[in-house]
Amino acid sequence: MAFGRDGSELELSIFDLQNRKMREALRSIIEKSGDEEVVRIAEDALREAEEIGMKLSGE
């Protein structure tokens, strides 16, 4: 991967990695939590994170 002078490609790559890890954590919270409110909040956050991931990948 080539990096621009301003490092923007590197920043996007790091953000994508952080976003993927956050989605994994949210899925784990949804799976393991017994609290409906916590699950709802995590599902909302996961939905937003997935939308951001799609925008980053150009889908």
N, C-alpha and C positions, 0 to 999 in steps of 0.2 A: 504494500500500500504506500503510495506516495503522499507526503504531507505538504500542505501549502505553507507558505511563509508565516502565516498567522497561527498555524497549528489547529485550524478549525476541524480538519479531518480527524485529528487525534482527539479533540474534545468530543466530537460526535461519537467516536468509537468508545470512548470511556463512558459517555452518557448512555449509550446502548447497553453496555455491559452492566452498568448500575441498574438500568431499567429492567433488564432480564432477571437480575438477582432479586430485585424488589418484587417482581411478579411471582417468582418462586416462593418468596417469603409469604406473600399474600395468599397464595394457593395453600400453603401449609397452615396458615392461620384459619382459613375457611374450613379446611379438612378437620382440624383438631379442636376448634373452639366449639363449646356447647352454648355459648351466649349468642342469641339471635341478633342482638344489636351489633356485636363485634363482627359477626359474619356479614351482616348487611353493609357495614362500613368497609370491610375488607373487599367485598364484592364490588362496591362502587369504585374503590381505589384501583382494583385490578382492572376493571373495565376502562378506566381512564388511562392506566399505564399501557394497556394493550393498544388503545387508540394512538397514543404517543409513539409506541413502537412501530405501528403501521405507517405513521407519517414519516418516521426516520428511515424506514426501509423503502419508502416510495410506493407503497401499496395503495 
